[in-house]
Structures are given as structure tokens and as C-alpha cells.
């Protein structure tokens, strides 16, 4: 009976969710390709074979612990999860020698290809300490029993065999004997006893179990599973994500230790969005989140929507959607919303947002909440929310009170009152210098996670950028100046916003190619005769232009090496010109743009991956796809929004890239794109920044307008080259000050956090 109960206990042990992890590869991003497994990497194949054999043995009804122990002795390939599983099972079976072996293996740095998370190793050390204490207790008990039995046997006569407890002898000598003895134990006779009267009565009544009680028991089981986050059930449902251990551990820690209320303060480029998405998806799948509000800068609204859809299969309504403009009341009642901070805090929408109840609120670039007196802080603080995540790479920018304001949104009172916080932690006369740092760090560790590149072992290859300014032909220059004059006069009319937007699109198209500008000009009509005459003249001139000087320069670059290249363009009309040029040079290429179906997009990426020379892509091209196999990028035209430029770079300069990355930027001299490149490249060295840092700098311009709006206003306001250049120099100086402020905040963060806030 005892042995049957023990077997049932082991079966229950191995059926727990924490022991049901799927086999993981040594590199989470190395996912096997093909259902037959023929493309498995060398690191994956041994684990796959091991798991197949393990499952086969389990299906035969064999004892799981004995199977794992057998494979361990045979030297099978154990990943960290299976190693921990063996240790726990051995510890429960009181096989302390085997448990110690498994735990010590986990603490051996050279055993696994990647370092294990510090929190995971800390749990292993605790278990190892438990094993050592249990061994000591077992030895003391065995010695006591041995002494007692020796006294009894001394009275039994000289021919009584004297038995010595294995645990009383030296450990290294006796461990093998203990294993042999355990495996050679004689079978136990098991007898079952039942109350025949009660059994007969139950059969006679034929009473069915209560359905309501069954449902209640199942609900209790599901609830118990929800509050255990050792296993992330959302991982198999995600796509286009290279899983990183520190990101998974961050998600677990947020839910398990912080109860879903935390500041995610990873360094720029380490994937705070992925970590927040993991928490969000996990809560949704466990039934704990049915409504979510994500608040982000206006420039990141579409990026959040795309990431959530492409990686987490979550559909969110956004404040950029037509529904928001048509029916705001209906929009704010939607269960899943991504909204810009400027829209949410506006007087028109503040009350509608604040009156909602949200299961989770996620605030990106949360340093915008640094001041309690602002509408931004008041809005987020007033929201009714169960869980809240604040994402910021710089939780402190100017002084320590900003940190107090962020933490107060999460846990009011965690840092006591403002007065008490300043007295205990802020050096008088220097609001950026913390005192009692260890105490402050201890309190912050209870609400904040900050992973760094050094602790996360995320290292990126270097990136090199070049700018090629092309001297346009005389006819091309006349065409561009004519378009610029038309745009300036249109903007001066100060008509409806749609007119200004059309003018801006026309100037952007002219910076891409005359073909793109012609498509826009041909659709325009003006009641004002002077404008209509100018438009007609530009159409006639544009139709006489050839392929253009820029295309010839780009084709020279494409032909200069056999390496694969991604060529980004903003307009399909420009893409048509490049396709014709590539056809003339017999260069293989594929196209990627928003008009393709999902299957066509996937096919284009796969054919490019298979060796096609060029991928012609619009600005959003490759979103959600891993393109690290390519390391050369060409910006044929330049978006006015630096965030879009950075997103293009991020397609290839990302985790998993192994080669040096080259970014080639082309523009025509004297254009607005030329001025933008001058400001971004020469003033703040944008192309040397880590992906994600440009937004941190732009956020310090203290201007509600988008960067692209700023440069357009400068262009149409100043009509001659001299005043335009002066205005752009002023913009460059503002950017330089913003960059210095960002670097100062990084220094303050380093002083506060160092590298001890990771998982």
C-alpha cells in the first residue's frame, strides 16, 4: 500500500505544470524548421532524441523518477529544466546524493552553452542547502539508530550479523552502495482493504457525482494554476520572437514577485516592449486580463499596434484609427486600446479615459510622468487598474523626486511621503545625489527591474553609416525647386488642414523621386489659376526627366559587392523605377510592401533569405520578420521622422546579427532631406546611437509637435536658402542640448542603479 501511494505521489509530482515545460534548445531563437525535424541544429537534436525516448518510456507506465535517473547515469543530454526536474524528484525521494549531483551540475558554468539567470541559480543554491541539511539530519538519525541497534545486538550473541547504516560511513564510499541497495529492494506485498458495506451501498444507489461540485473543483484548480508563473503558457503561441532568457525571467518576476505592478527600466534596445507583451499575453491567456490600455508617445502608436499583432497575435484599436475620429465615445469603450499620451491627457478625452476600468495599464516612455503637477501624471494616477507597467530606460532624468513620482503611481506610500523621502534619500543642496543608497536600492528592487547589456550578455556588432549627397542635374533641380515653391504657396494659403497635408506629401514625394511627385501632381487640381499653371508646368517637366542621378549612384553601390542588400523606399512609384533599373542590370530582387498578401510577404522574405540579391521594400518592410542574415541597408529616400529611420536600421541591426552593419543614406543636395541628414548626422551622430536612443533624445525637445512637422514648418516658413539653413542650425542646437540632457540622465541612473537591478 505504501509503495502504491508513493508511486501515485510521484505521478502527481511529474504532472504539475512546473514539470511540464517543453524541451528547450540551448539557444531559444534556434527553432527547428520543418515538421520532420530534419533541419534541427546539432544542439537541438540530442535533446529532441532524449525527450522522445523519455516520452516513450513514460507511455509504457514506467516510474518517471527511475527513468530520469537511468538516463542521468547513462550521460544523456539534460537541459537546465530537466536537470532541475531530476533534482527536485530525487530530493522528494530522499535520494540526496543524486539531488546534490543534479543541483551542482546546474551551478557548473561550463555545462550549458549560455549562463543561467541569477535568480534561477539562487533558487538552485537554496535547494542544494536544503539537501545538505537533510543529509546531515539523516546521518545523525542513522548514527543514533546504529548505536541503539549495536547495544541491542551486543546482547544477542557473537553470531548476530552486525549491520552498519550507509549514511554513518564516509559519503563518497557509501553512495554507490546506497544506489545498488535501492535498486535491489525486494518487492513489497500490497494489500487493499475496503469497507464492503459502504461500497455496496454506493453501487446500489447509483448516485452520480455532483456536477456543481465538480465545476467548483475545476475552478479551484484553474485558480491555483493562475497564480503560479513558473511556466509561461503563452510562449508556444508567440511568433517572430527570438526568446531571450532575461526577458522571460523578467516577465515571471513581474507576475510572481511584483504582482503585475512594476517599472521596467532595461537599457535602451533590450526589449522592454517584448517583456511587457509577455506579461500582457500571459495574463490574457490565464483569464486575468480582459481589458488593456497602452499609453505611448504619438510616434510609437503604430509601432505598438504592429508589434502586438505580429508577435503576440493581439488586435488593438489605436488613436490613429478612423473610428477614433468618427466616434470617440465608442472608441474609449473598446477593451484593448493603444493611445498616444497627448490624446489621452487632452481636455477633450481626459474624463473618458479616466472613467474607464482597466485590468492592465502599460505606459511606454514613462519618464513623461516625472512631474506630479502635469496632466500626464494625474491621468495615469487616476486610472482604475489592477496591473500597471511603466516602461522607461531613464527613470531619473533631472532629480530624485521624479523617481518618487513614478513609484507613487505603482505603490502609493512605498517611499513614504514626499517630505520623508527627501529627508532620507536626497542630499540637501543636490537633488541628483542620493544618500542612503543601499536602503534606496533595496526599496526600488521591490518595484523595478533594470537589465543591462553587460549582465544580459547582449552584444551587438558595430554599425557604420555613410551619407551620399548627389548633385542633381539642372532639370531635376528646376523640378524640385518648382515643387518646393508650389508647396510653400499652398501652405501660405492657410486653408484646411487637408491642404497642408497634401502639400507636405507632395514635398516628401519629390524627395523620393520625380516619378512619385508626378503621381501626386497629376491628382491635384487648383482653383487658383497661378497654382494650376505652375502645376501643369511641373507635370510637363517631370515627364521629360529620365531615371535620375540618384538611381545611377544606387545601382553602382548594388553592383559593387555580391552581398545581399535591403533597399528602402517610401513610394511605390519610386519602387517601379528601381525595379526597371534592376531588370536592366539583370540583378535578382524581390519586392515587399503593404499591398501584398501575407503569403506574398512571407514568400518574398523567404526568397530573399534563400539568396536573392536585393529586397526592395517600403518603409514598413520586414516588420515582424527576422532579417539579420542581411547586413547592408540602403535608404534610397529618407523619412522625415527619425523614428522611422531607426526602425529601418532595426530590421538588420538587432539581436542575432553577427556581422558589421552598413547603412547607406542617399539624398539630393539642397533638398529638405539634405537638411534633415545634416541635423541628425552631424549634430547628434544619430547613426551611432543604439536603436531606441533617438526617441529618448527627441523626447527632451520639449515640443509637442512631431519632428517631421518641425522640419516641414521650417521649410515652408523660410523661403530663401540662407534663412532656412539658419533655422535648421537652431534645430540642431536644440537637439544637441537634448542629447546632453539624455546623457546626463544616463549618468544619474548609473549612479543610482549600477548593474544590480536585473533578473
N, C-alpha and C positions, 0 to 999 in steps of 0.2 A: 504493500500500500504506500509506504513511504517513498519507494522508488518511483512509483507511478505519479505521485504528487510532485516529485522533483522534476520528472520529465515534463509534466504539464506546466510547471513553473518556468522551465527553460523555453518551452514553446511560446509561452506568453511573453517572455523576455525578448525573444527574437522577433516577435510580431509587432513590437512597439514601433511607432513612426521613426524614432531616433535611430533604429537599426535598419530602416528600410531605404536608406539612401541608395540611389542608383550608382553603379560603378563610375568613378570619375577618373579622367585621364590626368596625367601629370601636368599637362597644360590645358586649362579648361577651354581655351579657344580652339584646340585641335580637335574639332568634331569629326568623327568618321564620316566619309562620304560613301553613299551607296548602301542599299539595304543588305546587300550580301556581305558587307564588311571587307571587301577586297582592298579598299583603299585605306585601311586602318594604318596609322603610323606605328613604328616599332614600339613606342612607349605604350600605345593603347592595346595592342594585340595580346600581350601576356595577361593583362588584367581582364580582357574580354574572355580569354580562354579559361582563366581561373573562375570567373563568375559563372560561365556556362557549366563547368564541372560541378561547382558548388550547388547550383540550382538543380542539376540532375540528381545529385546525391540527396538533396532535401526532398525531392519528389518521391524518392524511394522510402521515405519515412525514417531516415536515419537521424540520430541525435545531432542537432546543429553544432553544439559545442564540440563534440567528438570530431566532427568533420573539419571544423576550423582548426582544431588542434593538430589533426593529422596533416593538413596542408601546411601548417606553420612548421612542423617538424621536417616536412619534405622540402622546405625552402621556397614555397610558392611566392609569387609576386603579390604582396599585400600593399594596398594603398593606405593612406592615413586613416580613412574611415573604417576599413576592415580591421586595421591594426587596433584601433580604439575599441571596436566591437569585440575582438578577441580578448582584450584586456579586461573589459567590463564583465564579460561572460565568465572568464577564469576567476575573477575576483569574487563573483557571486557563488561560484562552485568551490570557493576556498582553495583553489589551486594557485597559491600565492606566487610560487616560483614562475609559472607561466605568465601570470598577470604582470609580474615585475619585468619579465623579458619584453612583453609587448609594449609596456609604457616606456621602458628605457630605449626601445627601438624608435619610438616617436620623438624622443629627446635627442636622438643622434642626428646632427645636422646633415651629415653626408648621405643619409639613407634615401632621402627624397630629392627630386630634382629642384623643387622650389621650397624656400623656407616656409614653415608653418606659422600661422598668426600667433602673436604673443599671447593673446587671451586663451587660445586653444591650448598652447603649451603650458600655460599657468594651470588650467584645469587638469592636464595630464600630471603635472607635478603634485597637485593635491591628491590625486588618486594614488600616485606612487607612494606618497607619505602614508595614506590610509593602509596600503598593502603592507608597508614596513611595520606599522603599528600592529596590524593584525597578526603578522608573523611573530612579532615579539610576544604578543599575548598567547598565541598558540604554543610557542616554545615554553613559556612559563607554566602553562596548564599541563603540557606534556611532561615537563620535569616533575611537577607536583604528583601527577598520576604515576610516573615511573618510580618515584621514591615510595609512594604508598604501596604500589604493587610489589616493589622489591622487599618491603617489610613483610608483606603477606607471604611472598614466595619463600622467604627465608625460613618460614615455619612449615613449609610444605615438603621439605627434604631435599637432598642434593640432586636428585634425578629430575626435578622440575625444570623444564627449559626456561631460561631467562630471556625475556623479550625487551628490547630497547626501543623506545619511541624514536622514529626517524628525526623528528624535529629537535630532539635533545642533542643530536650529533652535529658535527660541522655541516653547514648548509651545502657547500659545493659537493661534498661526498654523498650526501643523502638524497639530494634532489632526484637523481636518476632512479634510485630505489623506490622513491615515492611514486614516480610515474609508473614504473613497472607494476608496483603493488596495486595501484589504482586500476590499471587496465586488466589485471588478472583477478579482480574480485570475483568470488563465486556468485552465481545468480541468486537473487532473493526470491523466496516464495511469496507471492502476492495473493491475498485473500480479500474478497469483497463481502461486506456484511450490510444487509439492508433490512429495514423494517417491513416485512412482507405485508403486514396489515395495512400500513399507510399506502404502500404501492398498489395493493389490490383495490383499495378504496378510490385512489386517483384514477385507475383504469376503468373502474366500474362507472364512475360519474362522467367520464369522457369530457372533462371540463377543459375548454381551450384557455390559453393564456390571455390575459387582459391586454387588448390592443393599445389602450391608452398608456398602460404601464410600460409596454414595450417601446412606444414612441418617446416616452419620458426618459427611459434608459438610454435610447439612442441620442436624444438631445443632450443628455448629460455627457455622453462620450464625445460628441462633437464639440461641446463647450470645452471639455478638458483638452482636446486636441488643439483648439484655437489658441490657447494660452501658452502652448509650447512651441518655440520657434527654432528648435534645434535643426529642423529640416524645413527648407523653403520650398513649399509646394508649387510656387509659381515658376520655378526655373525651367521646367520642361516646356512651358508654354511660350517662352520668350524667343525672339529671333533676331538675327543680325547684331548680336551682342557677344563680344569676347569677354567671357566671365573672368573676373579678377578676384582673388581670394579676399583682399581687403574690402572690396565693395560688398561682397556677400556678408562678411563678418560685421561690417558697419550696419547693414540692414538688420541683421539678427540682434545686434546690441541695441539699436534704436527701439525695437519692438520688445525685447526681452528685459532690458535693464532700464531704459528710459521711458517705457510705456507710451511710445509714439510721440513724444514731445522732446525735440532736440534741435540743436544748432549743428548743421553740417558745414564745417569750416575747412574742408580739404583745400589744399593749394590749387591754384588755377590749373585746369586741364586734367584733373584726376577723376572726373566723372561724378560730380555731386548730383547731376540730373539723373544718372543711372541709379545711384543709391536711393534717391527719393522715389524714382519709378519702381524700384524693387519693393520698397515699403508699401507704396500705394497699391501695387498689383497684389501683393501678399495679403493685405488687409481686405481687398475686394474679394479675392478667392476664398478667404475664410469667413466671408459674410459680415465683417466688422465695419466695412465702409460701403455706403450706398450713395453718398454724395461727396463731392470734392470740389474745392475752389483753389485754383492755382493763380497766384498773382505774380506778375513778372513785368520787367520793362517792356515798353511797346515794341522795341526792336527784336524781342525774343518770343513774342506771342506765337508766330507761325512756326518757329523752330521747336517750341514745346509741343505744339499740336502734332507736328510731323514725327518727333521722337516717340511720343506716346502711341501714335498709330502704328508706326513702322516697327518699333521694338517691343512694345507691350500690348499691342492689339487693343488699345483703349481709344474710343472715339470721344473727343471733347469738342464742345461748342466754344467759339472764341469771340472776343470783342471785335475781331476783324471781319466776322461773317455778316452777310446781308441781313440775317434775322435780327442781329443786334440793332442795326439801324432802323429796321422796319417795325419791330415790336420789342422794345427793351424790357417791358414788364414780363413778357413771356420768356425772354432770354434768361433773365435772372432766376427764373423758376426751374431752369434745367438742372439735372442732377450733377453733371460734370462740366465744369466751366474753366477755361483759361482766359484771364482778363488782364489787360495792362493796368499797372498801378495808377497811372494818370487818369484812366477812365473810371476805375473803381472808386477813387477818392474824390472825384469831381462832385460838385454840389448837386448835379442832376441825378447821380446814381448812388451817392453815399448811403442814403437811407435804405434803398432797395438792397444793397449789398449787406449792410449791417443787420438788417432784419432777418436774413436767412439763417438757417441752421445747417451746419456742415459737419460731416463726420471727420473730414480732414481738410486742413488748410496748408498749402505749400507756398512759401514766399521766396521767390528767387531774387538774388541781389538784395538780400535782407538788410544790408547796411543802409538802405534808404529809410529804415525805421529807427535810425540812430537818435532822433530827437523826439522826445515825448510831446513837444508842443506842436508838431506837424500833423496835418490831416492823415498822412500815411500811417503814422504810429497809432493815432486814435482809431483809425478804421480797423486795422488788424487786431488791436487790443480789444475792440468792442465785438468782434465776431464770436458767435456761439460755435465752438468747435470742440470735438473730442480729442483729436490729434492735431499737432501742428509741427511743421518742419520749416526751419529758417535756413536758407542756403546763402552763404557768403564766404568768399575767400579772405575777406578782411573784416572780421567782426569788430575791430577797433581801428578807426581812421584818424581821429583827432585827439580824443581823450577817453579816459576810462569810464566816464559816465555813459558813453554810447554803449558800452558793454552791459552796463547796468540796465539800460533801457531794453536791450534785446532780451536779456534773461527774464526781465519782468513780464514780457509778453508770454513767455513759456511757463514760468513758475513765479507768480507774484509772491514776494516775500522770501524767495530763495536767497537773495543777497541782502535781506533785511530792508530797512528803509533807506532812502537815498542819503539821508544825513549820516546814518550809521555806516553805510558803505563807504562814503567819502572819508569818514574819520578813521576807519580801519584799514582801507586799502589804497587811498590816494595820497601821495606825498604832497604836503602843503606847498603851494607855490609852483608845482609842476604837475599838471593834470595828466601828463603822459607817463609819469614814473610811478609804477606800482610799488607799494610796500606790503609786507606780509605776503610775499609772493607765493610761498608754498601753501598757505591757507587758502589764498585766492584760487590757485590751480586746483586744489582739492575740490572746492565748490564748483568750479567750472567743469571739471571732469564728470560731474553728475548730470550735466545738461549738454555737453559739447563733445564732438568728435572732430579731430583735425588730422587727417592723413597727409603726409609729406612725401615728396618724390624719393627722398633717401630711405625713409622707413618702409615705403611701399615698394621699393626697388623698381620704380618705373623710370626707365632711362630712354630718352629719345635721341635718335641720330641728329646731327647738325642739319640746319636748313640754310640754304643760300638763295638770295634773291637778286635779280638784276632788273633794271628799268631801261627799256629801249624807246627813246623818243624819235619818232620818224618825221622827217621833213616832208610834208605833203607837197604834191605837185601844185602848180599855180591854180589850175582849175579846181582841184579839191579844196584848196584854201579859200577860194572865192565862194564855193558852195557852202562850206562850213560857216563862214562869216555871214553869208546871207541868211542861213538858218538861224544863227545867233541873233541877228537883227530882227527877224520876224518874231522870235520868241520874246525878245526884250519889249517890242512894241505891243505884243499880245498881253504881256504881264502888266504893262503900264496902263492898259485899259481898265484894270481893277474890276473886271466883271465877275461873274460867278466863279466859285472855286473850280468848277469843271474846266473852265477855260484855262486857268493857271495850270491845272494838272495836265491838260493836253499839250500845253506849251512845254512843260517840263519833260514829258515823254518824248516830244519831238527832239529836244536838245540831247537827251540820252541816246536816242536812236542815231542821231548824227555822229555822236562819239563812237558808236559801234561801226557803222558803215553807211555809205551814201545810199546803198540799197535799202537798208532799214528805214532811213529817213524818208526815202521816196514813198515807201508803203504808207507811211503816216501822212505825208503831204497830199497824196492822191485822195485820201479820205476826207480832207479838210475843205471847208468852204467858209468864205468870209463875206459878210455884208458890206464891210468897208472896202471900197474899191482899191485903195493903195495896198492893202494887205493881200487882196486877191491877185493883184498884178504881180506882187513880189512872190507869192506862192507859185503862180504859173511859171514865172521865170526860173525859179529854183527847180521845178519839175523838169523843164526843158533841159536845163544844165545837167541835172543829175542823170538823165538818160544818156548823155554823151560820155559820161565817165566810164573808164574801164574797170579792171579788177581792183585797182588801188595799190598804193605803195606799201601799205601795211601787210596785205596778203602776201606780197612777194617776200618780205622780210620773214614772216612767219613760216612760209614754205621752206626758206633756206634753213631755218632752225630745225624744222621737222626732218629734213633730209640729212642734217649734219651728223646724226648718230642713229643706230638701229634700235635704241631704247624706246620702249613704249612711252607715249605721251598723252596726257589729257588736255584738250584744248577747250577752254570755256568761252562761251559767247552769251550775250544777253538776248539776242533776237534771232528768230528763225530765218529771217531774210539774210542775215549775215551768215548763218549756217549754210544756206544754199550756195552762197558764193564760195565758202571754204570747201564744200563737197565737190563743186566743179573743179576747183584748183587741185584737190587731191586726186580726182579722177584723171586729170590731165597728166599728173606725175606718176600714175599707176601705184599710188600708196594705199594700202588697205586701211579701212576705217569702219567704225560703227557710230551710229547716232543715238543720243539719249536725250529725250525732252519730255515735257509734261503731257504731250498729246499721245504718247504711246500707251498701249495697254500694259498691265502688269506683266503679262507673259512676254511682251516685246521688250520691255525694260530688262527683265531678267535675262533674256536671250542676248541682248546687246552687251550686258556686263560679262556674261559667261564667254562670249566670243572674243571680247577684248582680253579677258583673262587668259584665253587659250593662245594668245599670240598676235592678235590683230594689232597693227602698228599705232593707230590713233583712235581715241574716243572723242568724238565731237559732242559736247554736252552743253546744255543750258545751265544757268547758274545753280539750279537745284539738283543738277545731275548727280547721280550716285548716292543720293540721300538714302541712308539705311543700308548701304552696301559697303562691304569691305574692299577698298581699292589700294591696300598697302603694297600690292605686288607692283604697282607703278610708282615711280619716284620723281617724275618730271611733269610739271604742270605749266600750262601756258594760259595767261589771261589775255586773250585776243582783245577784249574790251574790258573796261573796268567799271564795276558797280560803284555808285556814289556812296553807298553805305559801307563803311569799313567792316561791319559785322558780316556782310555777305562775302567780302574778300576773304575774311578769316575762315568762314565756313568752307569756301572752296579749298583753301590750304588744308583745312582739317580733314578733307577727304583722303589725303595721302599721308600727311604728317600727323600720324596718330599712333596709338599703342599697337605694336605689331609691325611697324615699319622698321626694316633692318638696314636700309641704305640711306646715304645722304640724299636729302630732298632739294630739288632745284625748282625755283619759282621764277618764271619769266613774264614780266609785265610789259605790254606794248601800249603805246598811246601816240597820238599825233601831237606834235609840238603846237603850243598856242591854244589848245582846247581846255575845256573845264577839267577833263581827266588829267591833263598835264599838271594843272594847279593842285588837284587832289593828291596826286602822287608826290608832288613836291612837299606838301604839308605833312603827309603821313610818313613818307620815307626819310626825308631829310631832317624833319623836326623831332619826330619821336621814334624813328627806326622801327616802324611797325612790323616789318618783315623779320625782325629779330626777336619779337616778343613771343612768349608762349601763347598757344591758341587759347583764347579766353581773356587775355590781359587787356586787349584793346577795349573791351566793354567796360572794364574796371576804370580805364582812363577816361573814356567818353562820359562815364557817369559822374565824373568830377568837373565837367564843364559848367555845371550849374545853369543849364539851359534846357528848358522843357522841349525845345524843338529837336527833331531828328537831325543827325549830321548832314544827311542829304538835303534837307530843307535849308540848312545854314548855307551850304555851298551854292545852292541854286539862287537864294536871295542875294548873296554877294554878287553873283554873276549878272543878274538882271538889274541890280541897283546901280552898279558901276559899269558904265558903258565903254570907257576907254581902258586900254591895257594897263596904264600906269596906276590908276586908282584901284583897278581890280587886283593887281599884284600887291599893292599896299594892304588892301583888305584881307587878302589871303595870308599875308605875313602876320597880321594881327591875330588871325585864327590860329596860325601855327604857334604863336607865342602863348596863346591860351592853352593849347594842347600841351606844350612843354610844361607849363605850370601844373596842369592836371597830372601829368606823368610824375613830376616831382612829389606831388601830394600822395600819389599812389605808392611810390617807393618809400616815402616816409611812413605810411601806414603799414607796409610790409615790415619795416624795421621795428615798429612798435609791437606787431604781432609776434615777431621773433623774440623780442624781449619778454613777452608775456608767456608764450606757449612753448617755445623751443620745439622739440620733437616728441613730447611725451603725451600727446593727446590722440594718438592713433589707436587702432584696434589691435 
